């Protein structure tokens, strides 16, 4: 990874977080909790993948439609997150495979 890649990644992350900060406060709280949860249990490609920007897109559409954040996610935000990543390999999956010696088909 070159310095340019790191700089570009930081620019993209700052732009992403600026979008989050433009959301209403209740959306920001739920987003940050989702982000924290996903970084703990989430998919391997979370930092570079489309999931987090997709959540912000979804939330922006909810704001535009005048909906509350829990109308979009439901009351169990962790279950909502689990549904989002149910088909994605997680770090826990990778770890389990490494200790069991299994090879996962691509």
Protein Blocks (a to p, Z undefined) as FASTA:
>chain_A
ZZklmmmmmmmmmmmmmmmmmpcfklmmmmmmmmmmmmmmmcfklmmmmklmmmmmmmmm
mmmnopafklmnomblmlmmmmmmmmpccfklmmmmmmnopacdZZ
